[in-house]
Amino acid sequence: MYLAAEKKKELFKKHGKSEFDTGAPEGQIALFTFRIQHLTQHLKENKKDLVTERSLVRLVGKRRKLLDYLKNKDIQRYRAVIKELKIRK
């Protein structure tokens, strides 16, 4: 699998509060961003994979909702996540 448990822990440790805090919005956004990048790369090679395309659109929507939540809750954390993950506004 492309996303091993060690990689998840590393993402949550780097972007969240700790590697065990999987509920932090920053960690979830980082995880979604990693998965979005992986699916985007897959779709560049397999243009007719409509199921993956639908999954990608759903993931982008989930990440957008989390970003909106973080923006309304704490604008400084939102800006830090955007800058760190290099996500367009």
C-alpha positions as CSV (number, residue, x, y, z in Angstrom):
1,M,0.0,0.0,0.0
2,Y,1.2,3.5,-0.8
3,L,0.5,4.8,2.7
4,A,2.1,2.8,5.4
5,A,1.5,3.2,9.1
6,E,4.9,4.7,9.6
7,K,4.2,7.4,7.0
8,K,0.9,8.3,8.6
9,K,2.6,8.6,12.0
10,E,5.3,10.8,10.4
11,L,2.6,13.1,8.8
12,F,0.7,13.4,12.1
13,K,3.9,14.1,14.0
14,K,5.1,16.7,11.6
15,H,1.8,18.6,11.1
16,G,-0.3,17.7,14.1
17,K,0.3,18.0,17.8
18,S,1.7,14.5,18.2
19,E,1.9,11.2,16.2
20,F,-1.1,9.9,18.2
21,D,-3.3,12.9,17.8
22,T,-5.0,11.9,14.6
23,G,-8.0,14.2,15.1
24,A,-6.2,17.5,14.8
25,P,-7.3,19.4,11.6
26,E,-3.8,20.1,10.6
27,G,-2.8,16.4,10.6
28,Q,-5.9,15.4,8.7
29,I,-5.3,18.1,6.1
30,A,-1.7,16.9,5.7
31,L,-3.0,13.3,5.3
32,F,-5.6,14.4,2.7
33,T,-3.0,16.4,0.8
34,F,-0.6,13.4,0.7
35,R,-3.4,11.2,-0.6
36,I,-4.6,13.9,-3.2
37,Q,-1.0,14.1,-4.5
38,H,-0.8,10.3,-4.9
39,L,-4.2,10.1,-6.7
40,T,-3.3,13.0,-9.0
41,Q,-0.2,11.2,-10.0
42,H,-2.2,8.0,-10.6
43,L,-4.7,9.9,-12.8
44,K,-1.9,11.4,-14.9
45,E,-0.9,7.9,-15.9
46,N,-4.5,6.4,-16.0
47,K,-6.7,9.0,-17.6
48,K,-9.8,6.8,-17.9
49,D,-9.9,5.7,-14.2
50,L,-13.2,7.4,-13.4
51,V,-13.6,5.8,-9.9
52,T,-10.2,7.3,-8.8
53,E,-11.3,10.6,-10.3
54,R,-14.4,10.6,-8.2
55,S,-12.5,9.6,-5.1
56,L,-10.1,12.5,-5.8
57,V,-12.9,15.0,-6.0
58,R,-14.4,13.7,-2.7
59,L,-11.0,14.0,-1.0
60,V,-10.6,17.6,-2.3
61,G,-14.0,18.4,-0.9
62,K,-13.2,16.9,2.5
63,R,-9.9,18.9,2.7
64,R,-11.7,22.1,1.7
65,K,-14.3,21.6,4.5
66,L,-11.5,21.1,7.0
67,L,-9.7,24.1,5.8
68,D,-12.9,26.2,6.0
69,Y,-13.4,24.9,9.6
70,L,-9.9,25.8,10.5
71,K,-10.2,29.2,8.9
72,N,-13.3,30.0,10.9
73,K,-11.8,28.6,14.2
74,D,-8.3,30.0,14.1
75,I,-7.0,32.0,11.1
76,Q,-3.3,31.8,12.3
77,R,-3.3,28.0,12.2
78,Y,-5.1,28.1,8.9
79,R,-2.4,30.4,7.4
80,A,0.4,28.2,8.8
81,V,-1.1,25.0,7.3
82,I,-1.6,26.7,3.9
83,K,2.0,28.0,3.9
84,E,3.5,24.7,5.2
85,L,1.7,22.4,2.8
86,K,1.8,24.9,-0.1
87,I,-1.9,24.7,-0.8
88,R,-3.5,27.3,-3.0
89,K,-6.2,29.4,-1.4
